[in-house]
Amino acid sequence: MNIKKMFIGNYKGGVGKTTSVLNFAENFTKMGKKILVLDLDPQSSLSEILVSNNDGQLITMSEKKTLNYVFDLHISRIKNILILFWNLIGI
């Protein structure tokens, strides 16, 4: 298995990040490559485009299918561990 990683990012808005990622993903998919696209932009434009291209809408997508859900689960687990630790040491 030959895994490659690509990151496209820039602090400035309007420089074509979303368009570039979408075009790269589309072309790599056409070449038969398996693609994982992570949309970390708070606007979620790329997610909206990709979900709508698959006959869906991000707003109606089940929360359990989103990366935010996984992140929230992880954070709540860490908080529970910290609370348990604080209780054990008497804080």
C-alpha positions as CSV (number, residue, x, y, z in Angstrom):
1,M,0.0,0.0,0.0
2,N,1.4,3.3,-1.0
3,I,-0.2,6.2,1.0
4,K,0.4,9.8,0.1
5,K,-0.7,12.8,2.1
6,M,-1.5,16.2,0.7
7,F,-2.3,19.4,2.7
8,I,-3.8,22.5,1.1
9,G,-4.2,25.4,3.5
10,N,-3.8,29.2,3.7
11,Y,-4.9,31.7,6.2
12,K,-6.2,34.0,3.5
13,G,-9.7,33.5,2.2
14,G,-10.6,33.4,-1.5
15,V,-7.4,31.9,-2.7
16,G,-9.0,28.7,-4.2
17,K,-8.3,26.2,-1.4
18,T,-11.8,24.6,-1.6
19,T,-11.7,24.5,-5.4
20,S,-8.2,23.0,-5.5
21,V,-9.1,20.3,-3.1
22,L,-12.3,19.4,-4.9
23,N,-10.5,19.2,-8.2
24,F,-7.6,17.1,-6.8
25,A,-10.0,14.7,-5.2
26,E,-12.2,14.4,-8.3
27,N,-9.2,13.8,-10.6
28,F,-7.6,11.3,-8.2
29,T,-10.9,9.4,-7.9
30,K,-11.1,9.3,-11.7
31,M,-7.7,7.7,-11.7
32,G,-9.0,5.0,-9.4
33,K,-7.4,6.3,-6.2
34,K,-9.2,6.1,-2.9
35,I,-9.5,9.6,-1.4
36,L,-10.1,10.9,2.1
37,V,-11.0,14.6,2.2
38,L,-11.0,16.4,5.6
39,D,-12.8,19.7,5.5
40,L,-11.5,21.7,8.6
41,D,-12.8,25.0,7.4
42,P,-15.6,26.3,9.8
43,Q,-17.6,27.3,6.7
44,S,-17.8,23.7,5.6
45,S,-18.1,24.6,1.9
46,L,-16.2,21.6,0.7
47,S,-18.4,19.3,2.9
48,E,-21.5,20.9,1.6
49,I,-20.4,20.4,-2.0
50,L,-19.3,16.8,-1.5
51,V,-22.5,15.8,0.4
52,S,-24.8,17.5,-2.1
53,N,-23.0,15.7,-4.9
54,N,-24.2,12.5,-3.2
55,D,-27.9,13.5,-3.1
56,G,-27.7,14.8,0.5
57,Q,-27.4,17.9,2.5
58,L,-24.9,18.5,5.3
59,I,-27.5,20.1,7.5
60,T,-29.7,16.9,7.4
61,M,-26.8,14.5,7.8
62,S,-26.9,12.3,10.9
63,E,-24.6,13.8,13.5
64,K,-23.0,10.4,14.0
65,K,-21.6,10.6,10.5
66,T,-19.6,13.7,11.1
67,L,-16.0,14.3,12.3
68,N,-17.3,16.8,14.9
69,Y,-19.3,13.9,16.5
70,V,-16.1,11.8,16.8
71,F,-14.2,14.8,18.2
72,D,-16.9,15.6,20.7
73,L,-16.9,12.0,21.9
74,H,-13.1,12.2,22.4
75,I,-13.3,15.5,24.3
76,S,-16.1,14.2,26.5
77,R,-14.1,11.1,27.3
78,I,-11.1,13.2,28.3
79,K,-13.3,15.4,30.5
80,N,-14.7,12.3,32.2
81,I,-11.2,11.0,32.9
82,L,-10.1,14.4,34.3
83,I,-13.2,14.5,36.5
84,L,-12.5,11.0,37.8
85,F,-8.8,12.0,38.4
86,W,-9.8,15.2,40.3
87,N,-12.3,13.2,42.4
88,L,-9.6,10.7,43.3
89,I,-7.1,13.4,44.4
90,G,-9.7,15.5,46.1
91,I,-9.9,18.6,43.9
